[in-house]
Amino acid sequence: MSKHELVESPELAGERAARAEDAVQRLTRWHDDFPTPGVRFADLTPVFADSESFRTVLDCLAGCAPEADLVAGVDARGFLLGAGVAALLGTGVVAVRKAGKLPPPVISREYTLEYGSAALEIPADGIDLAGRNVLLLDDVLATGGTLAAAAALFTDAGAHVVAAAVVLELGFLGGRDRQGDYPLTSIVKL
């Protein structure tokens, strides 16, 4: 499927979004006190393991920015989403890695999350990011630090984040408020 095939009527896009939302709500597994006490972890593995649900989620995410010429997936489940959406859009994909996973030189950004702090990195050379239109993908938006840090990495590299999308947004944690001026789509918002 090319970028142009993803331009569709609002009715078809709405039907696709409803199917994706149903799959995510039906198949997500919840784990209390993981990875630390007080955190409720949303495990999307069953959504991704179901071929029809996974394809519907990918189609929904790809429809968020058909004009993107590069897709970025955030470590680690975002890699699955990013690769699938890039294949649908006919673009390249960049893995936004946790600190220490890429050889230097890298562009790095530290951030806080609900249970600590971390850093993300992208290559500082080897990929010409200047002027690229990037669709940024992650699985869950919680407090928003991870997605905001990933967006900042691409901005620092001279790219333009045209949109960001997540499968599940935990709205009560306020992560949307930490995002930039790019459109942000979530398939399911709790």
N, C-alpha and C positions, 0 to 999 in steps of 0.2 A: 504494500500500500504506500502510495506517495503522499507527500504533504497535501497535495491538491485533492486527493480522495477523501481527506478528513473534513473538508468543508461540506457541511450538511445542514439540513433544515433544523430549526429549533425543536421541532417535534421529535425527530429522530435522535437528536442529542439528548433531549429530556428522557426519552425511553431508555437510552443507553445508560444515562446517569442513574435512573431508578433501578435498573438491573444491577449495576455495580454497587449501589448503596445496599440493596437487599443482600447481595452476596457477602459484603463486608460485615454487615450486622449479623447475618446468620452464621458465618464461619469463624469469626474472630474468637480466639480463646483468651480468657482473662486470668492473670496470675497476680494474686495479692502478695505484697511484701517481696517483690522481685524487681530489680536486683538488690534493693535494700529495703528495710522496714519502712512502711508508709507509702511506698510506690506501688501503683497498680499497673502491671505491664500488659500491654495489648499485643498478643502474639498473632500476627497475620499469616503465619506459615500455612494454616489450612486454606486460606483464601488463595494463596499462590500455588498450592498443591493441586487445587481443583482447576482443570484446564479451562473450562468455560468461564469460571469466575475470574481467573487470572487474565484471560483474553479481554473480558469485558472491562476490567480495571485498567488494563493497558490502553484500550481504545479510548476510555474516558479521559485518562491522563494525556494521551496524545492530542486530544481535541482541545486541550487548554492553550496550546501555542503552536498551531500548525506552521507559523512563520519562523520558528526556531531553526537555526542551522547547526545547533549543537545541544545535546542533552547531557545534563550532569546529574549523576546519582550519588547520594550521600551514603557513606559507609554505615551499615553494610547492606541492609535490605534495599536501600536505594539503588544499589548496583543492579539488582534483578529488574527493578522498575525501569531504570535508565536504559539498560541494554534493550529491553523489550520495546520501549517507546521509541528509542532511536531507530530500531529496525523498522518500525511502522512508519516513522517520518522520513526515513531514508537519509538520516544524518549520522554524524559521529557521536560518540559517547565518551565522557570523561568521568572517571571515578574520583570522587572527593574522599580522600583517605584520612584515617586517624593519624595523628602525629607518629613519625618514626617508621611509617610503612613505605615511603617513597625515597629513592636515592636523591641526594641533593643535586642541584639547587631546587628549593621549593618555596612557594609562597605559603605562609602559615598564618593562622588566625586562632587565637584562644577565645574560649567562650565558657559560660556557665550553663549548667543544666540542673534539673530538679534535685539531683543527688550528687553534685560535685562540679568539677571543671574538667575541661579537655581542650584539645586543639585539633583543627582540621588542616589539611594541606592539599595543594595541587602542584603539578610540575611548574617550575619557573621558566623552563625552556623546553624545546622539543614540540610544543604545541602553540601555534600562533592564536592567541585568544583575543587580541586587540580587535575591536569592532564586531566580534561575534555576537549573535543573538542566542542567548542561552535559556533553555527551559530547565529549571532546577527541580529535582524530585527527591522526596524522602517518604518514608512510610508513615511516620506519626509526627504530628506537630503538638508538642506539649508546651514547655515554657518558651520555646521559640529560639533559644540560643544557637542550636545547631544549624537551623535553616538560615538564620541571619548571618552567622559566621560564614557559611558556604556562599551566600550571596556576596558578602564583602570580599571574599577571595577573588571572585570573578570580576567584580568591579575594580579591585586593585590591579588586576591583570589587563584592564582595558576593555573587558567584555561588557555587554549590556544584558542584564537579567530581564527577559521579556515577560516571564511568568514563573511562578512557583506552584507546585501542586503536591498534595499529600493524600494518602489513602484515608487516614483517620486524624481528625483534629480534636484534641481535648480542650475545648473552648474555655472551660472554667479555669484553666491555668494561664490564660492571657497571652499565649504565644503569638497570636496574630498581631498584637500591638507592637511587637518588637521587629516586625518585618518592614521592608522598604516600600517604595512606591509602586512596585510591580504587582500585578494581579495575583492573588493567592486563591487557589481552588482546593477544596477538600471534598472528597467523595462522601464521607460521613463526618458530621460534626456533633460531638457530644457536649 
